[in-house]
Amino acid sequence: MVNVLKTVLEIGLEKPVKILQITDAHITESNDNDDQRMKDLIEMRRDTFVKEGKYAPRKPQEYLVKAFELAEAEGAFPVFTGDIMDLNSAGSRVELHC
């Protein structure tokens, strides 16, 4: 996990609720159903994420698996915010099983 921050909010619920916020996954995949323009865009975006990241490059899907494992271990509900897919490509939709 790259960054985990724990915050407790008292909002008057009967029982405590844990959530794990997952933000900006930016799934960046293509497959044979994507045209060449989309494949080129995906490759460019993937290169940008790898070059700009300060951690060892991993597929966003790997981080999502870790996030869901953490949510399960903590008894938390995973909540997505930000961009799940980087581009609306067939490959990204398949990766997310949409």
N, C-alpha and C positions, 0 to 999 in steps of 0.2 A: 504494500500500500504506500502510495507516495505521500499523502498528507491526510492525517486523521485528527480532527479537532473535536473534543467533547464539550458540549455546552448543555447545561441544565436550565430549563425554563419552567417556572412554577406558574401554571395557567388555570389551576382549579379543577382539573380532571379528577374523576373518582379514582382512577388507577393510573400509574405511570405508563407512558407510551414512549417507546424508543423508535427513532427513525434514523436511517442512514441516508444522508443526502449524497447522491451520485450526480456529478455535474460535468458537462462538456466531454462526453466520451469520444465524440468525433470518429465513429466507425468509418474507416476509409478503405473500402474494398470494391473490386469490380469483378465481373465474370463475363462469359461469352455473350450474354444477353445485353451487355452495354456496348454502345457504339465506340468507335476509336476516340472521338473527342472526349467522352466521359472517361475512358481508360487513361488518356493522357492527363486529364485534370486530376484523377485519383492518384496517379503516380507522382505528379508534381506536389500535391498536398501531402502525400505520405512522406516524400523527401523532406518537406518543410518541417513536419513534426519531428522526424528523426534528427535532423540537423539542429533544430532549436531546443530540443529537450536536454535537460541537464542530467537525466537518468539514463540508464541503459535502455536502448530502444526495445519496446514491446508493442505488440498489437493491442489496441484498446480493448479488444475482447478479453485479453488476459487480465487486464485490470478489472473488468466487469465481473469476471469469475471470482477474483479475489474479494471484490466488494460484496458479492452475494454470499460468499463464505463467511466474511466478517459479520454481515447482517444476521445470518443464521446463528453464528456463534454467540452474538450479543442479544439475540431475541428481538431484533429490530426490523422494522418495515423499510425496505429500500424505496427511496423516492428519487425519481429522475428529475433533474432540472438542467437547463442549458441544452446544448446540441447533442443529441444521441448519435446521429449520423452527420458526417461532414457534408456529403452530397447525396442527393436522392438517386442513388445508383442501384441497379439490380443486385449487384454483389453485396452491397451493404444491407439491403432488405433481406437477402438470403441469410447473411450472417446473423441478423436479428430475428430470423424466422417470422417475418411479417407477411 
